[in-house]
Amino acid sequence: MQQLTCELFFVSLLLMPLSMALAGPALVSLLVVYFGRMPSDEIAHPLDQPTEATVAA
């Protein structure tokens, strides 16, 4: 049983670069889409909208 655990550990280490290569571009593309939408959301909902108090002053 201990030998099987040791073998699985080394197999997972060997396959780690492959899994990172497959998951990396997907993660980067999701981040690009998310951060790419942020400027349009800021235009639609600006954080520095003038309030009635600043307009009256």
PDB file with one MODEL, atoms N, CA, C and O in Angstrom:
MODEL        1
ATOM      1  N   MET A   1       0.823  -1.202   0.000  1.00  0.00           N
ATOM      2  CA  MET A   1       0.000   0.000   0.000  1.00  0.00           C
ATOM      3  C   MET A   1       0.864   1.261   0.000  1.00  0.00           C
ATOM      4  O   MET A   1       0.546   2.238  -0.679  1.00  0.00           O
ATOM      5  N   GLN A   2       1.959   1.235   0.766  1.00  0.00           N
ATOM      6  CA  GLN A   2       2.826   2.391   0.834  1.00  0.00           C
ATOM      7  C   GLN A   2       3.526   2.618  -0.511  1.00  0.00           C
ATOM      8  O   GLN A   2       3.768   3.761  -0.899  1.00  0.00           O
ATOM      9  N   GLN A   3       3.847   1.544  -1.213  1.00  0.00           N
ATOM     10  CA  GLN A   3       4.494   1.685  -2.516  1.00  0.00           C
ATOM     11  C   GLN A   3       3.533   2.313  -3.519  1.00  0.00           C
ATOM     12  O   GLN A   3       3.941   3.142  -4.332  1.00  0.00           O
ATOM     13  N   LEU A   4       2.278   1.931  -3.469  1.00  0.00           N
ATOM     14  CA  LEU A   4       1.278   2.511  -4.365  1.00  0.00           C
ATOM     15  C   LEU A   4       1.128   4.002  -4.099  1.00  0.00           C
ATOM     16  O   LEU A   4       1.025   4.787  -5.041  1.00  0.00           O
ATOM     17  N   THR A   5       1.114   4.399  -2.849  1.00  0.00           N
ATOM     18  CA  THR A   5       1.004   5.814  -2.498  1.00  0.00           C
ATOM     19  C   THR A   5       2.201   6.590  -3.013  1.00  0.00           C
ATOM     20  O   THR A   5       2.056   7.696  -3.534  1.00  0.00           O
ATOM     21  N   CYS A   6       3.375   6.013  -2.869  1.00  0.00           N
ATOM     22  CA  CYS A   6       4.603   6.649  -3.347  1.00  0.00           C
ATOM     23  C   CYS A   6       4.577   6.783  -4.868  1.00  0.00           C
ATOM     24  O   CYS A   6       4.977   7.822  -5.395  1.00  0.00           O
ATOM     25  N   GLU A   7       4.122   5.770  -5.576  1.00  0.00           N
ATOM     26  CA  GLU A   7       4.047   5.822  -7.033  1.00  0.00           C
ATOM     27  C   GLU A   7       3.050   6.879  -7.492  1.00  0.00           C
ATOM     28  O   GLU A   7       3.318   7.619  -8.438  1.00  0.00           O
ATOM     29  N   LEU A   8       1.912   6.950  -6.830  1.00  0.00           N
ATOM     30  CA  LEU A   8       0.915   7.953  -7.198  1.00  0.00           C
ATOM     31  C   LEU A   8       1.441   9.360  -6.975  1.00  0.00           C
ATOM     32  O   LEU A   8       1.150  10.270  -7.752  1.00  0.00           O
ATOM     33  N   PHE A   9       2.214   9.536  -5.915  1.00  0.00           N
ATOM     34  CA  PHE A   9       2.803  10.845  -5.641  1.00  0.00           C
ATOM     35  C   PHE A   9       3.730  11.269  -6.774  1.00  0.00           C
ATOM     36  O   PHE A   9       3.656  12.406  -7.242  1.00  0.00           O
ATOM     37  N   PHE A  10       4.603  10.366  -7.218  1.00  0.00           N
ATOM     38  CA  PHE A  10       5.542  10.725  -8.268  1.00  0.00           C
ATOM     39  C   PHE A  10       4.854  10.877  -9.616  1.00  0.00           C
ATOM     40  O   PHE A  10       5.275  11.700 -10.429  1.00  0.00           O
ATOM     41  N   VAL A  11       3.818  10.111  -9.866  1.00  0.00           N
ATOM     42  CA  VAL A  11       3.061  10.282 -11.110  1.00  0.00           C
ATOM     43  C   VAL A  11       2.389  11.644 -11.122  1.00  0.00           C
ATOM     44  O   VAL A  11       2.374  12.323 -12.149  1.00  0.00           O
ATOM     45  N   SER A  12       1.832  12.050  -9.982  1.00  0.00           N
ATOM     46  CA  SER A  12       1.198  13.363  -9.928  1.00  0.00           C
ATOM     47  C   SER A  12       2.222  14.480 -10.113  1.00  0.00           C
ATOM     48  O   SER A  12       1.916  15.507 -10.718  1.00  0.00           O
ATOM     49  N   LEU A  13       3.438  14.285  -9.596  1.00  0.00           N
ATOM     50  CA  LEU A  13       4.494  15.278  -9.825  1.00  0.00           C
ATOM     51  C   LEU A  13       4.892  15.343 -11.292  1.00  0.00           C
ATOM     52  O   LEU A  13       5.174  16.420 -11.818  1.00  0.00           O
ATOM     53  N   LEU A  14       4.914  14.202 -11.944  1.00  0.00           N
ATOM     54  CA  LEU A  14       5.281  14.183 -13.360  1.00  0.00           C
ATOM     55  C   LEU A  14       4.213  14.852 -14.228  1.00  0.00           C
ATOM     56  O   LEU A  14       4.539  15.487 -15.231  1.00  0.00           O
ATOM     57  N   LEU A  15       2.953  14.713 -13.852  1.00  0.00           N
ATOM     58  CA  LEU A  15       1.868  15.269 -14.655  1.00  0.00           C
ATOM     59  C   LEU A  15       1.522  16.714 -14.290  1.00  0.00           C
ATOM     60  O   LEU A  15       0.700  17.339 -14.961  1.00  0.00           O
ATOM     61  N   MET A  16       2.138  17.249 -13.235  1.00  0.00           N
ATOM     62  CA  MET A  16       1.818  18.606 -12.811  1.00  0.00           C
ATOM     63  C   MET A  16       2.104  19.652 -13.888  1.00  0.00           C
ATOM     64  O   MET A  16       1.264  20.531 -14.084  1.00  0.00           O
ATOM     65  N   PRO A  17       3.222  19.617 -14.593  1.00  0.00           N
ATOM     66  CA  PRO A  17       3.433  20.624 -15.647  1.00  0.00           C
ATOM     67  C   PRO A  17       2.364  20.556 -16.742  1.00  0.00           C
ATOM     68  O   PRO A  17       1.945  21.587 -17.268  1.00  0.00           O
ATOM     69  N   LEU A  18       1.935  19.364 -17.076  1.00  0.00           N
ATOM     70  CA  LEU A  18       0.894  19.227 -18.089  1.00  0.00           C
ATOM     71  C   LEU A  18      -0.416  19.829 -17.606  1.00  0.00           C
ATOM     72  O   LEU A  18      -1.094  20.526 -18.361  1.00  0.00           O
ATOM     73  N   SER A  19      -0.775  19.568 -16.361  1.00  0.00           N
ATOM     74  CA  SER A  19      -2.030  20.109 -15.848  1.00  0.00           C
ATOM     75  C   SER A  19      -1.964  21.630 -15.733  1.00  0.00           C
ATOM     76  O   SER A  19      -2.960  22.312 -15.973  1.00  0.00           O
ATOM     77  N   MET A  20      -0.810  22.158 -15.369  1.00  0.00           N
ATOM     78  CA  MET A  20      -0.674  23.611 -15.295  1.00  0.00           C
ATOM     79  C   MET A  20      -0.727  24.230 -16.692  1.00  0.00           C
ATOM     80  O   MET A  20      -1.264  25.323 -16.871  1.00  0.00           O
ATOM     81  N   ALA A  21      -0.175  23.536 -17.671  1.00  0.00           N
ATOM     82  CA  ALA A  21      -0.207  24.048 -19.037  1.00  0.00           C
ATOM     83  C   ALA A  21      -1.630  24.081 -19.574  1.00  0.00           C
ATOM     84  O   ALA A  21      -1.985  24.968 -20.350  1.00  0.00           O
ATOM     85  N   LEU A  22      -2.436  23.125 -19.165  1.00  0.00           N
ATOM     86  CA  LEU A  22      -3.824  23.100 -19.622  1.00  0.00           C
ATOM     87  C   LEU A  22      -4.694  24.095 -18.856  1.00  0.00           C
ATOM     88  O   LEU A  22      -5.561  24.738 -19.448  1.00  0.00           O
ATOM     89  N   ALA A  23      -4.475  24.228 -17.566  1.00  0.00           N
ATOM     90  CA  ALA A  23      -5.310  25.106 -16.746  1.00  0.00           C
ATOM     91  C   ALA A  23      -4.876  26.558 -16.826  1.00  0.00           C
ATOM     92  O   ALA A  23      -5.703  27.453 -16.650  1.00  0.00           O
ATOM     93  N   GLY A  24      -3.608  26.815 -17.085  1.00  0.00           N
ATOM     94  CA  GLY A  24      -3.085  28.177 -17.099  1.00  0.00           C
ATOM     95  C   GLY A  24      -3.770  29.083 -18.104  1.00  0.00           C
ATOM     96  O   GLY A  24      -4.267  30.142 -17.718  1.00  0.00           O
ATOM     97  N   PRO A  25      -3.818  28.715 -19.379  1.00  0.00           N
ATOM     98  CA  PRO A  25      -4.461  29.603 -20.366  1.00  0.00           C
ATOM     99  C   PRO A  25      -5.941  29.845 -20.073  1.00  0.00           C
ATOM    100  O   PRO A  25      -6.449  30.935 -20.336  1.00  0.00           O
ATOM    101  N   ALA A  26      -6.627  28.861 -19.540  1.00  0.00           N
ATOM    102  CA  ALA A  26      -8.042  29.055 -19.227  1.00  0.00           C
ATOM    103  C   ALA A  26      -8.201  30.081 -18.117  1.00  0.00           C
ATOM    104  O   ALA A  26      -9.086  30.934 -18.180  1.00  0.00           O
ATOM    105  N   LEU A  27      -7.355  30.003 -17.108  1.00  0.00           N
ATOM    106  CA  LEU A  27      -7.422  30.954 -16.000  1.00  0.00           C
ATOM    107  C   LEU A  27      -7.069  32.355 -16.465  1.00  0.00           C
ATOM    108  O   LEU A  27      -7.723  33.324 -16.080  1.00  0.00           O
ATOM    109  N   VAL A  28      -6.047  32.466 -17.283  1.00  0.00           N
ATOM    110  CA  VAL A  28      -5.630  33.777 -17.781  1.00  0.00           C
ATOM    111  C   VAL A  28      -6.732  34.388 -18.642  1.00  0.00           C
ATOM    112  O   VAL A  28      -7.001  35.586 -18.541  1.00  0.00           O
ATOM    113  N   SER A  29      -7.364  33.591 -19.474  1.00  0.00           N
ATOM    114  CA  SER A  29      -8.419  34.133 -20.334  1.00  0.00           C
ATOM    115  C   SER A  29      -9.620  34.589 -19.515  1.00  0.00           C
ATOM    116  O   SER A  29     -10.246  35.594 -19.851  1.00  0.00           O
ATOM    117  N   LEU A  30      -9.951  33.874 -18.455  1.00  0.00           N
ATOM    118  CA  LEU A  30     -11.050  34.319 -17.594  1.00  0.00           C
ATOM    119  C   LEU A  30     -10.707  35.627 -16.889  1.00  0.00           C
ATOM    120  O   LEU A  30     -11.563  36.501 -16.751  1.00  0.00           O
ATOM    121  N   LEU A  31      -9.473  35.765 -16.448  1.00  0.00           N
ATOM    122  CA  LEU A  31      -9.060  37.011 -15.803  1.00  0.00           C
ATOM    123  C   LEU A  31      -9.072  38.181 -16.787  1.00  0.00           C
ATOM    124  O   LEU A  31      -9.462  39.292 -16.428  1.00  0.00           O
ATOM    125  N   VAL A  32      -8.649  37.936 -18.014  1.00  0.00           N
ATOM    126  CA  VAL A  32      -8.654  38.999 -19.025  1.00  0.00           C
ATOM    127  C   VAL A  32     -10.072  39.457 -19.312  1.00  0.00           C
ATOM    128  O   VAL A  32     -10.323  40.658 -19.421  1.00  0.00           O
ATOM    129  N   VAL A  33     -10.995  38.530 -19.435  1.00  0.00           N
ATOM    130  CA  VAL A  33     -12.391  38.894 -19.687  1.00  0.00           C
ATOM    131  C   VAL A  33     -12.952  39.676 -18.508  1.00  0.00           C
ATOM    132  O   VAL A  33     -13.645  40.676 -18.699  1.00  0.00           O
ATOM    133  N   TYR A  34     -12.657  39.227 -17.290  1.00  0.00           N
ATOM    134  CA  TYR A  34     -13.183  39.900 -16.106  1.00  0.00           C
ATOM    135  C   TYR A  34     -12.646  41.325 -15.992  1.00  0.00           C
ATOM    136  O   TYR A  34     -13.415  42.269 -15.808  1.00  0.00           O
ATOM    137  N   PHE A  35     -11.321  41.479 -16.104  1.00  0.00           N
ATOM    138  CA  PHE A  35     -10.740  42.805 -15.961  1.00  0.00           C
ATOM    139  C   PHE A  35     -11.008  43.685 -17.182  1.00  0.00           C
ATOM    140  O   PHE A  35     -10.962  44.911 -17.081  1.00  0.00           O
ATOM    141  N   GLY A  36     -11.281  43.083 -18.314  1.00  0.00           N
ATOM    142  CA  GLY A  36     -11.635  43.860 -19.489  1.00  0.00           C
ATOM    143  C   GLY A  36     -13.001  44.494 -19.378  1.00  0.00           C
ATOM    144  O   GLY A  36     -13.249  45.530 -19.994  1.00  0.00           O
ATOM    145  N   ARG A  37     -13.878  43.909 -18.619  1.00  0.00           N
ATOM    146  CA  ARG A  37     -15.225  44.459 -18.440  1.00  0.00           C
ATOM    147  C   ARG A  37     -15.280  45.531 -17.366  1.00  0.00           C
ATOM    148  O   ARG A  37     -16.268  46.259 -17.275  1.00  0.00           O
ATOM    149  N   MET A  38     -14.246  45.642 -16.556  1.00  0.00           N
ATOM    150  CA  MET A  38     -14.277  46.602 -15.459  1.00  0.00           C
ATOM    151  C   MET A  38     -14.387  48.055 -15.923  1.00  0.00           C
ATOM    152  O   MET A  38     -15.157  48.800 -15.317  1.00  0.00           O
ATOM    153  N   PRO A  39     -13.665  48.517 -16.966  1.00  0.00           N
ATOM    154  CA  PRO A  39     -13.814  49.921 -17.376  1.00  0.00           C
ATOM    155  C   PRO A  39     -15.227  50.258 -17.845  1.00  0.00           C
ATOM    156  O   PRO A  39     -15.725  51.343 -17.546  1.00  0.00           O
ATOM    157  N   SER A  40     -15.878  49.361 -18.566  1.00  0.00           N
ATOM    158  CA  SER A  40     -17.245  49.653 -19.007  1.00  0.00           C
ATOM    159  C   SER A  40     -18.210  49.687 -17.831  1.00  0.00           C
ATOM    160  O   SER A  40     -19.181  50.442 -17.844  1.00  0.00           O
ATOM    161  N   ASP A  41     -17.947  48.877 -16.822  1.00  0.00           N
ATOM    162  CA  ASP A  41     -18.783  48.911 -15.629  1.00  0.00           C
ATOM    163  C   ASP A  41     -18.559  50.205 -14.853  1.00  0.00           C
ATOM    164  O   ASP A  41     -19.499  50.747 -14.272  1.00  0.00           O
ATOM    165  N   GLU A  42     -17.340  50.698 -14.838  1.00  0.00           N
ATOM    166  CA  GLU A  42     -17.038  51.964 -14.156  1.00  0.00           C
ATOM    167  C   GLU A  42     -17.722  53.123 -14.865  1.00  0.00           C
ATOM    168  O   GLU A  42     -18.185  54.061 -14.215  1.00  0.00           O
ATOM    169  N   ILE A  43     -17.790  53.069 -16.193  1.00  0.00           N
ATOM    170  CA  ILE A  43     -18.480  54.122 -16.942  1.00  0.00           C
ATOM    171  C   ILE A  43     -19.979  54.072 -16.653  1.00  0.00           C
ATOM    172  O   ILE A  43     -20.621  55.113 -16.515  1.00  0.00           O
ATOM    173  N   ALA A  44     -20.530  52.878 -16.562  1.00  0.00           N
ATOM    174  CA  ALA A  44     -21.961  52.731 -16.297  1.00  0.00           C
ATOM    175  C   ALA A  44     -22.310  53.098 -14.859  1.00  0.00           C
ATOM    176  O   ALA A  44     -23.397  53.614 -14.597  1.00  0.00           O
ATOM    177  N   HIS A  45     -21.393  52.834 -13.922  1.00  0.00           N
ATOM    178  CA  HIS A  45     -21.655  53.105 -12.499  1.00  0.00           C
ATOM    179  C   HIS A  45     -20.443  53.814 -11.891  1.00  0.00           C
ATOM    180  O   HIS A  45     -19.673  53.188 -11.163  1.00  0.00           O
ATOM    181  N   PRO A  46     -20.258  55.098 -12.172  1.00  0.00           N
ATOM    182  CA  PRO A  46     -19.070  55.783 -11.652  1.00  0.00           C
ATOM    183  C   PRO A  46     -19.107  55.903 -10.131  1.00  0.00           C
ATOM    184  O   PRO A  46     -20.166  56.062  -9.525  1.00  0.00           O
ATOM    185  N   LEU A  47     -17.923  55.821  -9.536  1.00  0.00           N
ATOM    186  CA  LEU A  47     -17.827  55.917  -8.089  1.00  0.00           C
ATOM    187  C   LEU A  47     -17.842  57.359  -7.602  1.00  0.00           C
ATOM    188  O   LEU A  47     -18.161  57.620  -6.442  1.00  0.00           O
ATOM    189  N   ASP A  48     -17.503  58.290  -8.473  1.00  0.00           N
ATOM    190  CA  ASP A  48     -17.417  59.695  -8.047  1.00  0.00           C
ATOM    191  C   ASP A  48     -18.577  60.529  -8.596  1.00  0.00           C
ATOM    192  O   ASP A  48     -18.368  61.628  -9.111  1.00  0.00           O
ATOM    193  N   GLN A  49     -19.787  60.006  -8.483  1.00  0.00           N
ATOM    194  CA  GLN A  49     -20.954  60.766  -8.898  1.00  0.00           C
ATOM    195  C   GLN A  49     -21.164  61.933  -7.944  1.00  0.00           C
ATOM    196  O   GLN A  49     -21.039  61.768  -6.730  1.00  0.00           O
ATOM    197  N   PRO A  50     -21.474  63.087  -8.464  1.00  0.00           N
ATOM    198  CA  PRO A  50     -21.730  64.213  -7.564  1.00  0.00           C
ATOM    199  C   PRO A  50     -23.034  63.994  -6.792  1.00  0.00           C
ATOM    200  O   PRO A  50     -24.046  63.564  -7.346  1.00  0.00           O
ATOM    201  N   THR A  51     -22.974  64.300  -5.522  1.00  0.00           N
ATOM    202  CA  THR A  51     -24.174  64.187  -4.689  1.00  0.00           C
ATOM    203  C   THR A  51     -24.867  65.535  -4.649  1.00  0.00           C
ATOM    204  O   THR A  51     -24.327  66.526  -5.140  1.00  0.00           O
ATOM    205  N   GLU A  52     -26.040  65.582  -4.078  1.00  0.00           N
ATOM    206  CA  GLU A  52     -26.792  66.843  -3.994  1.00  0.00           C
ATOM    207  C   GLU A  52     -26.037  67.851  -3.143  1.00  0.00           C
ATOM    208  O   GLU A  52     -26.105  69.049  -3.416  1.00  0.00           O
ATOM    209  N   ALA A  53     -25.324  67.403  -2.126  1.00  0.00           N
ATOM    210  CA  ALA A  53     -24.595  68.322  -1.259  1.00  0.00           C
ATOM    211  C   ALA A  53     -23.459  69.013  -2.020  1.00  0.00           C
ATOM    212  O   ALA A  53     -23.220  70.203  -1.819  1.00  0.00           O
ATOM    213  N   THR A  54     -22.760  68.282  -2.889  1.00  0.00           N
ATOM    214  CA  THR A  54     -21.654  68.895  -3.627  1.00  0.00           C
ATOM    215  C   THR A  54     -22.159  69.756  -4.774  1.00  0.00           C
ATOM    216  O   THR A  54     -21.483  70.708  -5.163  1.00  0.00           O
ATOM    217  N   VAL A  55     -23.324  69.449  -5.324  1.00  0.00           N
ATOM    218  CA  VAL A  55     -23.899  70.249  -6.408  1.00  0.00           C
ATOM    219  C   VAL A  55     -24.394  71.580  -5.844  1.00  0.00           C
ATOM    220  O   VAL A  55     -24.229  72.614  -6.490  1.00  0.00           O
ATOM    221  N   ALA A  56     -25.001  71.576  -4.641  1.00  0.00           N
ATOM    222  CA  ALA A  56     -25.545  72.778  -4.044  1.00  0.00           C
ATOM    223  C   ALA A  56     -24.445  73.725  -3.560  1.00  0.00           C
ATOM    224  O   ALA A  56     -24.680  74.928  -3.448  1.00  0.00           O
ATOM    225  N   ALA A  57     -23.279  73.215  -3.279  1.00  0.00           N
ATOM    226  CA  ALA A  57     -22.200  74.054  -2.725  1.00  0.00           C
ATOM    227  C   ALA A  57     -21.527  74.886  -3.741  1.00  0.00           C
ATOM    228  O   ALA A  57     -20.606  75.635  -3.415  1.00  0.00           O
TER     229      ALA A  57
ENDMDL
END
